[in-house]
Amino acid sequence: MAVPKPFSVAVPQRTIDAVMTRVLNYPWFPAPDDEGDAWNRGVNTAYLKDLCAYWTKGYDWRAAEADLNRFPQFTSEIDGMPVHFVYVMGESLGRRPLLLTHGWPGAHFEFWGVIEKLAFPSRFGGDPKDAFDLVIPSLPGYGFSGKPTRPMGQRATARLFNTLMTQVLGHNRYLAQGGDWGGLVTSWLAMDHAACVGAHLNMIGFRPTPTAPQSDEEKAWLARTELAMRLEGGYFQEQATKPQTLAMSLMDSPVGAAAWILEKYHGWADLGEHGDIERVFTRDQLLTMVMIYLVTGSMATSVWYYRALFEEGGVALPQGVRCEKPTGFANFPGEKLYAPPPRSWADRAYNIVRWTDMPNGGHFAAMEQPDLLLQDVQAFARDIGY
């Protein structure tokens, strides 16, 4: 097993220049004359034009790069796959490792708002007993991790990350947290690997078998979910069935990639009644997330990850099987497309020991409501005696 190597983000200037040149030269075309400030047909043209003007004239990648280098990070080759990860030794001094896993269209950068408070709670008026040692990897095919040669799924990722935690970093037990794809990776860690002592999720991954609803509440939820997928799930169908066709376009156009990504930040976050994306995210946050995909050339392999879900077998568990590790779930009410199932459904797939209904927040919990998320993770760890 490869010894972890210190890593710093240092993108060649020619790579940055190539992105900026393509943004500047994007051949804008007319928007529908009734679009206004609406996003109901996809990304809003006026907003994206304005953001691109800031991207080329005001955004500073080198400042973002310095921010990405604020915390210690490493790479380690595991089963032939270079895995990039942030490793922050907190006040627990190696006794309470916590693995945080991101999703799409995100990156390890999602967790920047929770790192210090999770690792060093006493600096913020908290109890040092709540401190964790944080491991925050980039998914394979994402960000600064290596790229698989074919679609690599969430269960295989869990094997990589368990090896990272146990053999590379030497932890014989750890807690795991995740949402979006991170929620499914975390679920497989808890299901398959003894060293993972508990799972905290902000998106339910597994489905029980039989998958047929068993109550009126479950029927109503399933109907809402199916409608939401018809309205908002077109991206999923394309990425899960024909990802390479989509990748050809996204890899060629920084503006196109930004549109594809930003539509999800607008559509999936809890933006309030006026739908203002910058009420929740800063322009620099959004552009840094986009840039991580662009400067690493990982748009293609990130969308492969959807196809890999089905090549691995999907999310339905065998009949009568559930994840028996203690599981905590943080229910953020602004989660639109992936609204959680009723507790009765989740209980058939997981050993749910903590379920928290949050007052607000959506899909990107660690970015939208970092304090609510970290408080629930701390409470879950206390609940299970970790």
C-alpha positions in Angstrom: 0.0 0.0 0.0 1.4 3.4 -1.1 2.5 5.7 1.7 0.4 9.0 1.5 2.2 11.8 -0.3 1.6 15.4 0.7 -0.3 17.2 -2.0 -1.0 20.9 -2.9 -3.3 22.2 -5.6 -1.1 24.0 -8.2 -2.8 24.3 -11.5 -0.6 25.4 -14.4 -1.3 28.9 -15.6 -1.9 27.6 -19.2 -4.8 25.5 -17.9 -6.4 28.6 -16.3 -5.8 30.7 -19.3 -7.4 28.0 -21.6 -10.6 28.0 -19.5 -10.8 31.8 -19.4 -10.2 32.1 -23.1 -13.1 29.7 -23.8 -15.4 31.6 -21.4 -14.6 34.9 -23.0 -15.2 33.5 -26.5 -18.4 31.7 -25.7 -20.9 32.3 -28.6 -23.9 33.5 -26.7 -27.3 33.0 -28.3 -30.6 34.6 -27.7 -32.7 33.6 -24.6 -36.5 33.2 -24.9 -37.9 36.7 -24.8 -40.1 35.9 -21.8 -37.3 34.3 -19.7 -36.8 37.2 -17.4 -35.1 36.0 -14.2 -36.8 32.6 -14.3 -34.9 29.3 -14.2 -37.9 27.1 -15.2 -36.4 26.2 -18.6 -33.0 25.6 -17.2 -30.1 27.9 -16.3 -31.1 31.5 -16.5 -29.2 33.2 -19.4 -28.9 36.7 -17.8 -27.6 35.2 -14.6 -25.0 33.1 -16.4 -23.8 35.9 -18.5 -23.3 38.1 -15.5 -21.5 35.3 -13.6 -19.3 34.7 -16.6 -18.3 38.4 -16.7 -17.3 38.1 -13.0 -15.6 34.8 -13.8 -13.2 36.5 -16.3 -12.8 39.9 -14.6 -13.3 39.4 -10.8 -12.8 35.8 -9.9 -9.3 34.9 -8.6 -8.4 31.2 -9.1 -5.1 31.7 -7.2 -7.0 32.9 -4.2 -9.3 29.9 -4.4 -6.3 27.7 -4.8 -4.8 29.1 -1.6 -8.1 28.4 0.2 -8.1 24.8 -1.1 -4.6 24.4 0.3 -5.6 25.7 3.8 -5.9 22.1 5.1 -3.4 19.3 4.9 -4.0 17.0 1.9 -2.5 13.9 0.5 -2.7 11.3 -2.2 -2.3 7.6 -1.9 -2.5 4.9 -4.5 -5.0 2.2 -3.5 -5.6 -0.8 -5.8 -4.1 1.2 -8.7 -6.3 4.3 -8.1 -4.8 7.5 -6.8 -7.0 8.8 -4.1 -6.9 12.4 -3.0 -7.9 13.4 0.5 -7.8 16.1 3.1 -6.7 14.9 6.5 -7.2 17.2 9.5 -6.1 15.9 12.9 -8.4 17.5 15.3 -8.6 17.8 19.1 -9.3 14.1 19.4 -5.7 13.4 18.3 -6.5 10.3 16.2 -9.2 8.8 18.5 -12.4 9.7 16.6 -11.9 9.6 12.8 -14.8 10.8 10.7 -14.9 10.1 6.9 -16.9 12.8 5.0 -17.9 11.9 1.4 -19.2 14.4 -1.2 -21.5 13.9 -4.2 -22.3 15.3 -7.6 -22.0 18.1 -8.7 -19.8 18.7 -5.7 -16.3 18.1 -4.5 -14.4 17.7 -1.2 -14.7 21.5 -1.1 -18.4 21.1 0.0 -17.2 20.5 3.5 -15.0 23.7 3.9 -17.7 25.3 6.2 -17.7 22.4 8.7 -14.1 21.4 8.9 -12.8 23.6 11.7 -15.8 23.3 13.9 -15.9 19.5 13.6 -12.1 19.2 14.3 -11.7 21.9 16.9 -15.0 22.6 18.6 -13.4 24.3 21.6 -12.2 27.1 19.4 -15.9 27.9 18.8 -17.2 27.5 22.3 -17.9 23.8 21.9 -16.9 20.7 23.9 -13.5 19.2 22.9 -15.0 15.8 23.5 -17.1 16.3 20.3 -13.9 16.7 18.2 -13.3 14.5 15.2 -10.2 13.7 13.0 -11.4 14.4 9.5 -10.7 12.4 6.3 -12.3 14.0 3.2 -11.5 12.2 0.0 -12.3 13.2 -3.6 -14.4 10.5 -5.2 -12.6 8.4 -7.9 -13.0 10.3 -11.2 -13.6 13.6 -9.3 -11.4 16.5 -8.5 -7.8 15.6 -7.6 -8.3 11.9 -7.3 -7.3 9.7 -10.2 -9.6 8.7 -13.1 -10.9 5.2 -13.5 -10.5 3.6 -16.9 -14.2 2.6 -16.9 -17.2 3.6 -14.8 -16.5 2.8 -11.1 -19.4 2.8 -8.7 -20.3 3.5 -5.2 -19.7 0.1 -3.6 -16.3 -0.1 -5.2 -15.6 3.4 -3.9 -16.6 2.3 -0.4 -13.9 -0.5 -0.6 -11.3 2.1 -1.6 -12.2 4.4 1.2 -12.3 1.6 3.8 -8.8 0.7 2.7 -7.8 4.3 3.0 -9.2 4.5 6.5 -7.9 1.2 7.8 -4.7 0.2 5.9 -3.4 3.6 4.8 -4.3 5.7 7.8 -4.4 2.9 10.4 -7.8 3.5 11.9 -9.5 0.3 13.2 -12.9 2.0 13.6 -14.4 5.2 12.1 -17.6 7.0 11.6 -18.8 8.0 8.1 -21.1 10.8 6.8 -22.4 11.7 3.4 -25.1 13.1 1.2 -25.9 12.6 -2.5 -23.4 9.9 -3.8 -21.7 10.4 -0.5 -24.8 9.0 1.2 -24.7 5.8 -0.9 -20.9 5.4 -0.4 -21.4 5.9 3.3 -24.3 3.3 3.2 -22.0 0.7 1.6 -19.2 1.4 4.1 -21.7 0.7 6.9 -23.1 -2.4 5.1 -19.9 -4.0 4.0 -17.1 -3.0 6.3 -16.8 -3.8 10.0 -14.5 -0.9 10.8 -17.3 1.6 9.9 -19.2 1.8 13.2 -22.0 4.1 12.1 -23.4 6.0 9.2 -24.8 9.6 9.2 -26.7 10.5 6.1 -28.4 13.6 4.7 -29.7 11.5 1.7 -31.2 8.0 1.9 -29.4 5.7 -0.5 -30.7 2.1 -0.1 -34.1 0.9 -1.0 -35.7 -2.1 0.8 -37.0 -5.1 -0.9 -39.9 -5.4 -1.7 -39.8 -1.9 -3.0 -43.6 -1.7 -3.2 -45.1 0.8 -0.8 -46.7 -0.6 2.3 -48.8 2.3 3.5 -50.8 5.3 2.1 -48.0 7.5 3.3 -45.4 5.5 1.4 -47.6 5.5 -1.7 -48.0 9.3 -1.6 -44.2 9.7 -1.2 -43.5 7.4 -4.1 -45.9 9.2 -6.3 -44.3 12.6 -5.4 -40.8 11.1 -6.1 -41.8 9.8 -9.5 -43.3 13.2 -10.4 -40.2 15.0 -9.3 -38.0 12.6 -11.3 -40.1 13.3 -14.4 -39.8 17.1 -13.9 -36.2 17.3 -12.6 -34.5 14.0 -13.3 -33.6 14.3 -17.0 -30.0 14.8 -16.1 -30.0 11.5 -14.2 -31.4 9.6 -17.1 -28.7 11.0 -19.5 -25.8 10.5 -17.1 -26.9 7.0 -16.1 -27.6 5.8 -19.7 -25.5 7.7 -22.2 -22.8 9.6 -20.1 -20.2 9.6 -22.8 -22.4 11.5 -25.2 -23.0 14.2 -22.6 -19.3 14.2 -21.6 -18.3 15.2 -25.1 -20.2 18.5 -24.7 -19.3 19.2 -21.1 -15.6 18.6 -21.6 -15.6 21.0 -24.6 -17.3 24.0 -23.0 -16.5 25.6 -19.6 -19.7 27.7 -19.9 -21.7 24.6 -20.8 -20.2 22.8 -17.8 -21.0 25.7 -15.6 -24.6 25.8 -16.8 -25.0 22.1 -16.2 -23.7 22.4 -12.7 -25.2 25.7 -11.6 -28.7 24.6 -12.6 -28.5 21.9 -9.9 -27.3 24.4 -7.2 -30.2 26.6 -8.1 -32.8 23.7 -8.3 -31.7 21.6 -5.4 -30.8 24.1 -2.7 -33.2 25.8 -0.3 -33.2 29.2 -1.8 -36.2 30.7 -0.1 -39.3 32.3 -1.7 -37.4 34.5 -4.1 -35.1 31.7 -5.5 -31.9 33.8 -5.2 -29.0 31.4 -5.6 -26.6 34.0 -4.1 -28.7 34.1 -0.9 -27.1 30.7 -0.1 -23.9 30.5 -2.1 -21.3 33.1 -2.9 -20.2 33.6 -6.5 -16.7 32.5 -5.5 -18.0 29.2 -4.0 -20.0 28.4 -7.1 -17.1 29.2 -9.5 -14.6 27.3 -7.4 -16.8 24.2 -7.5 -17.1 24.6 -11.3 -13.3 25.2 -11.7 -12.4 22.1 -9.7 -14.2 20.1 -12.4 -12.6 22.1 -15.3 -9.0 22.3 -14.2 -8.9 18.5 -13.4 -10.7 17.5 -16.6 -13.1 15.4 -14.5 -16.5 16.3 -16.0 -16.5 13.1 -18.1 -15.6 10.7 -15.3 -17.9 12.4 -12.8 -20.9 11.7 -15.0 -19.7 8.1 -15.6 -20.4 7.6 -11.9 -24.2 7.5 -12.7 -23.8 4.7 -15.2 -21.7 2.8 -12.7 -24.6 2.7 -10.2 -26.5 0.4 -12.5 -23.5 -1.6 -13.6 -22.9 -2.4 -9.9 -26.5 -3.5 -9.4 -28.4 -0.4 -8.2 -29.6 0.5 -4.7 -32.3 -2.1 -3.8 -31.2 -4.4 -1.0 -31.9 -8.2 -1.1 -35.2 -9.3 0.4 -35.1 -9.1 4.2 -31.7 -7.4 4.3 -31.0 -4.0 5.8 -28.0 -2.0 6.9 -27.8 -2.9 10.6 -25.1 -0.4 11.6 -26.5 2.5 13.7 -27.6 5.1 11.2 -28.5 8.8 11.7 -30.5 10.8 9.2 -30.6 14.6 8.9 -33.8 15.5 7.0 -33.4 18.9 5.3 -36.8 20.0 4.1 -35.6 21.9 1.1 -34.4 18.6 -0.5 -36.6 18.7 -3.7 -35.7 15.9 -6.1 -34.5 13.4 -3.5 -37.1 14.1 -0.7 -36.7 11.4 1.9 -39.0 8.5 2.3 -41.3 8.1 5.3 -39.6 6.7 8.3 -41.3 3.4 7.9 -39.7 2.9 4.5 -36.2 4.0 5.7 -36.5 1.7 8.7 -36.8 -1.3 6.4 -33.4 -0.4 4.8 -31.5 1.0 7.8 -31.2 0.7 11.5 -32.2 4.3 12.1 -31.3 5.4 15.6 -31.5 9.1 15.1 -33.8 11.1 12.7 -33.7 14.9 12.8 -36.2 17.1 11.0 -34.3 20.2 10.2 -35.9 23.7 10.0 -34.4 24.6 6.7 -31.7 23.6 4.2 -31.6 21.6 1.0 -29.5 19.1 -0.9 -26.1 20.7 -0.3 -26.4 20.5 3.5 -22.7 21.1 4.4 -22.7 24.3 2.3 -26.2 25.5 3.0 -26.5 24.8 6.7 -23.1 23.8 8.0 -23.9 24.4 11.7 -27.1 22.3 11.6 -25.3 19.4 9.9 -22.2 19.4 12.2 -24.4 19.6 15.4 -26.4 16.6 14.2 -23.3 14.6 13.4 -21.9 15.4 16.9 -25.2 14.4 18.5 -25.3 11.2 16.5 -21.8 10.2 17.6 -22.8 10.8 21.2 -26.0 8.8 20.7 -24.1 5.7 19.6 -21.3 6.1 22.1 -18.6 6.9 19.6 
